[in-house]
Amino acid sequence: MESGNEHLLSTVKKALQILQCFSIDEPEKKVTEISASLGMNKSTVSRLLATLASEGFVTKNPETQKYRLGLSIIPLYSVVTANLEVRREAAPYLQQLVTEVGETANITIFQERSIIDILRVNSKQPVQIVTHLGHKNPLHCTSAGKVFLAYQSDSFLTKYFDEELSTTKYSSEPDEFLNMLQNVKTRGYAISIEELQEGVATIAAPIRDYTGKVVYSLSIIGPTHRFDPREPEIIKKTKTYAKEMSYSLGYRGIND
């Protein structure tokens, strides 16, 4: 007998199999066709299709009674392709930056209330800061997170402050928090020194897409005993490389 978790995983797996059964050659299928091709019970297929349809991942043609993939697939595809693009376009710049500064550099995305590194080039220093791609980090105590926060709406920031910063140094000083973010926008970079992890310093700058939206951040990370993100040359390189990466993604802003 399946446990609750096993049943949930089995259900998720079946739902994914249903999504994968559609193809260019067979973009539409009836419940009976899906049931036969996947060896699933028709009632199970109908129930899972109804759930997927409620979230927009499939849609039903009322005339043919056939299902096809829905519009909710498109944003997922866009995220994947965008990340593939930045990996392709930014990788050479990232490698060159690491060669010049001698520290690890990352490309980071903003997801809900966290940041996630999606591309990294490690330094060749004997002592390195070990982090993992895909690991989520908070926003307000990381340089990359501050970059993303600086470009969020007032309503987002108000809610974030109320729900996430009640136990931080900003808890009684909301103006200090907002002033810090304004400085990030004005200067074009953010710094974090031992805010997330003792002995670790980072600097980050925004990467924009062709619309001018901040979609990624470029950050450099290193141990505080040899890396000072406040050094003018480090700041200059971080901003310059972030701008070059933005240009490679189609950004053509001239007032940076």
C-alpha positions as CSV (number, residue, x, y, z in Angstrom):
1,M,0.0,0.0,0.0
2,E,1.4,3.4,-1.0
3,S,2.2,6.0,1.6
4,G,0.9,9.6,1.2
5,N,4.2,10.8,-0.2
6,E,4.5,7.8,-2.5
7,H,1.0,8.4,-3.8
8,L,1.7,12.1,-4.4
9,L,4.9,11.3,-6.3
10,S,3.1,8.7,-8.4
11,T,0.3,11.2,-9.2
12,V,2.9,13.9,-10.2
13,K,4.7,11.4,-12.4
14,K,1.5,10.4,-14.2
15,A,0.6,14.0,-14.7
16,L,4.0,14.7,-16.2
17,Q,3.7,11.6,-18.5
18,I,0.4,13.0,-19.8
19,L,2.0,16.3,-20.6
20,Q,4.9,14.5,-22.4
21,C,2.5,12.4,-24.5
22,F,1.6,15.3,-26.7
23,S,3.9,15.9,-29.7
24,I,4.1,17.9,-33.0
25,D,2.7,14.9,-34.8
26,E,-0.1,14.4,-32.3
27,P,-0.9,17.8,-30.7
28,E,-4.4,16.7,-29.7
29,K,-5.6,13.6,-28.0
30,K,-8.7,12.1,-26.4
31,V,-8.8,10.7,-22.9
32,T,-9.1,7.2,-24.4
33,E,-6.1,7.7,-26.6
34,I,-4.0,8.9,-23.7
35,S,-5.2,6.1,-21.5
36,A,-4.2,3.5,-24.1
37,S,-0.8,5.0,-25.0
38,L,0.2,5.4,-21.3
39,G,-1.5,2.3,-19.9
40,M,-3.4,4.4,-17.4
41,N,-7.0,4.0,-16.2
42,K,-9.4,6.3,-18.0
43,S,-10.8,7.8,-14.8
44,T,-7.2,8.6,-13.6
45,V,-6.4,10.3,-16.9
46,S,-9.7,12.3,-16.8
47,R,-9.0,13.4,-13.3
48,L,-5.4,14.5,-14.0
49,L,-6.4,16.3,-17.2
50,A,-9.1,18.2,-15.3
51,T,-6.4,19.3,-12.7
52,L,-4.0,20.3,-15.5
53,A,-6.7,22.2,-17.3
54,S,-7.6,24.1,-14.2
55,E,-4.0,25.4,-14.1
56,G,-3.9,26.1,-17.8
57,F,-1.4,23.4,-18.7
58,V,-3.8,21.7,-21.0
59,T,-7.0,22.8,-22.8
60,K,-10.0,20.9,-24.1
61,N,-11.5,21.4,-27.5
62,P,-15.3,21.2,-26.9
63,E,-16.0,20.1,-30.4
64,T,-13.6,17.2,-30.7
65,Q,-13.4,16.5,-27.0
66,K,-9.6,16.3,-27.5
67,Y,-7.0,17.9,-25.2
68,R,-3.9,19.8,-26.2
69,L,-1.2,21.7,-24.3
70,G,-2.3,25.0,-22.8
71,L,-0.8,28.5,-22.5
72,S,0.7,27.9,-19.0
73,I,3.5,25.9,-20.8
74,I,4.7,29.1,-22.5
75,P,6.1,30.9,-19.4
76,L,8.0,27.8,-18.4
77,Y,9.5,27.5,-21.9
78,S,10.4,31.2,-21.8
79,V,12.3,30.8,-18.5
80,V,14.2,27.8,-19.9
81,T,15.2,29.5,-23.1
82,A,16.1,32.8,-21.4
83,N,18.4,31.0,-19.0
84,L,20.0,29.1,-21.9
85,E,20.5,32.4,-23.7
86,V,22.2,34.0,-20.7
87,R,24.4,31.0,-20.2
88,R,25.5,31.1,-23.8
89,E,26.0,34.9,-24.0
90,A,27.4,35.6,-20.5
91,A,29.8,32.6,-20.1
92,P,32.7,34.1,-21.9
93,Y,32.4,37.4,-20.0
94,L,32.2,35.6,-16.7
95,Q,35.3,33.6,-17.5
96,Q,37.2,36.7,-18.4
97,L,36.1,38.5,-15.2
98,V,37.2,35.6,-13.0
99,T,40.6,35.7,-14.8
100,E,41.0,39.4,-14.1
101,V,39.8,39.5,-10.5
102,G,40.8,36.1,-9.3
103,E,37.6,35.4,-7.5
104,T,34.4,33.3,-8.2
105,A,31.7,35.0,-10.3
106,N,28.0,34.1,-10.6
107,I,25.0,34.9,-12.7
108,T,21.8,34.9,-10.5
109,I,18.1,35.0,-11.1
110,F,15.3,36.3,-8.9
111,Q,12.6,33.8,-7.9
112,E,9.7,34.8,-5.6
113,R,11.6,35.9,-2.5
114,S,15.0,34.3,-3.1
115,I,17.9,34.3,-5.5
116,I,19.3,31.3,-7.3
117,D,22.7,31.1,-9.0
118,I,22.3,29.6,-12.5
119,L,25.9,30.0,-13.8
120,R,29.2,30.1,-12.1
121,V,32.9,30.2,-12.9
122,N,35.1,29.3,-9.9
123,S,38.3,31.0,-9.1
124,K,41.6,29.1,-9.1
125,Q,42.5,30.3,-5.6
126,P,43.5,27.6,-3.1
127,V,40.8,28.9,-0.7
128,Q,37.4,29.2,-2.3
129,I,33.8,30.0,-1.1
130,V,31.8,26.8,-1.8
131,T,28.3,27.4,-3.0
132,H,25.9,25.3,-5.0
133,L,24.1,26.1,-8.2
134,G,20.3,26.1,-7.7
135,H,20.6,26.8,-3.9
136,K,18.2,29.5,-2.8
137,N,19.5,32.5,-0.8
138,P,17.6,35.4,0.8
139,L,17.4,38.8,-0.8
140,H,18.2,41.5,1.8
141,C,21.5,40.1,3.1
142,T,23.1,39.3,-0.3
143,S,24.4,41.7,-2.9
144,A,22.6,40.0,-5.8
145,G,19.4,40.0,-3.7
146,K,19.7,43.7,-3.0
147,V,20.1,44.4,-6.7
148,F,16.8,42.7,-7.4
149,L,15.1,44.3,-4.4
150,A,16.1,47.8,-5.6
151,Y,14.0,47.4,-8.8
152,Q,10.8,46.0,-7.1
153,S,7.6,47.9,-6.7
154,D,6.7,49.8,-3.5
155,S,3.9,47.3,-2.8
156,F,6.4,44.4,-3.0
157,L,8.9,46.1,-0.8
158,T,6.3,47.0,1.8
159,K,5.1,43.4,2.0
160,Y,8.6,42.1,2.0
161,F,9.7,44.4,4.8
162,D,6.7,43.4,6.9
163,E,7.0,39.6,6.4
164,E,10.8,39.1,6.0
165,L,12.7,41.8,7.9
166,S,11.1,41.6,11.3
167,T,14.1,39.9,12.9
168,T,16.8,41.8,11.0
169,K,18.7,45.0,11.7
170,Y,16.2,46.8,9.5
171,S,13.2,45.8,11.6
172,S,12.9,49.2,13.3
173,E,14.4,51.3,10.5
174,P,12.3,50.9,7.3
175,D,13.7,54.1,6.0
176,E,17.2,52.8,6.3
177,F,16.2,49.8,4.2
178,L,14.6,51.9,1.5
179,N,17.5,54.3,1.4
180,M,19.9,51.4,1.0
181,L,18.0,50.2,-2.0
182,Q,17.8,53.7,-3.5
183,N,21.6,53.9,-3.2
184,V,21.9,50.6,-5.0
185,K,19.9,52.0,-8.0
186,T,21.9,55.2,-7.9
187,R,25.3,53.6,-7.8
188,G,24.5,50.7,-10.0
189,Y,25.8,48.0,-7.6
190,A,25.3,46.4,-4.2
191,I,27.7,45.1,-1.6
192,S,27.3,42.5,1.1
193,I,30.1,41.9,3.7
194,E,29.6,39.1,6.2
195,E,25.8,39.6,6.1
196,L,24.9,36.1,5.0
197,Q,28.0,34.2,5.9
198,E,30.9,35.1,8.2
199,G,34.2,35.8,6.3
200,V,32.4,36.2,2.9
201,A,32.1,39.4,0.8
202,T,30.2,39.9,-2.4
203,I,29.4,42.7,-4.9
204,A,26.7,42.5,-7.6
205,A,25.4,44.6,-10.5
206,P,22.2,44.4,-12.6
207,I,22.0,42.6,-15.9
208,R,19.2,43.9,-18.2
209,D,17.4,42.3,-21.1
210,Y,16.4,44.1,-24.4
211,T,13.4,45.8,-22.6
212,G,15.6,47.3,-19.9
213,K,14.2,45.1,-17.2
214,V,16.7,43.7,-14.6
215,V,16.5,40.0,-15.2
216,Y,19.8,38.7,-13.8
217,S,22.6,40.0,-11.6
218,L,26.3,39.5,-11.9
219,S,28.1,39.0,-8.7
220,I,31.7,38.4,-7.5
221,I,32.3,36.5,-4.2
222,G,35.4,35.9,-2.2
223,P,36.7,35.6,1.4
224,T,37.1,38.9,3.3
225,H,40.8,38.3,4.0
226,R,41.7,38.8,0.4
227,F,38.6,40.3,-1.4
228,D,37.3,43.8,-0.7
229,P,34.2,44.6,-2.9
230,R,34.6,48.3,-2.0
231,E,37.8,48.7,-4.0
232,P,37.2,51.1,-6.9
233,E,38.7,48.7,-9.5
234,I,36.4,45.8,-8.4
235,I,33.3,48.1,-8.5
236,K,34.3,49.3,-12.0
237,K,34.9,45.8,-13.4
238,T,31.6,44.5,-11.9
239,K,29.6,47.3,-13.4
240,T,31.4,47.1,-16.7
241,Y,31.0,43.4,-17.2
242,A,27.3,43.5,-16.1
243,K,26.7,46.2,-18.8
244,E,28.5,44.1,-21.4
245,M,26.4,41.1,-20.6
246,S,23.3,43.3,-20.8
247,Y,24.3,44.5,-24.3
248,S,24.9,40.9,-25.3
249,L,21.2,40.2,-24.4
250,G,20.0,43.1,-26.5
251,Y,19.9,46.0,-24.0
252,R,20.7,49.3,-25.6
253,G,20.2,51.8,-22.8
254,I,22.5,54.8,-22.9
255,N,21.9,56.5,-19.6
256,D,23.7,54.0,-17.3
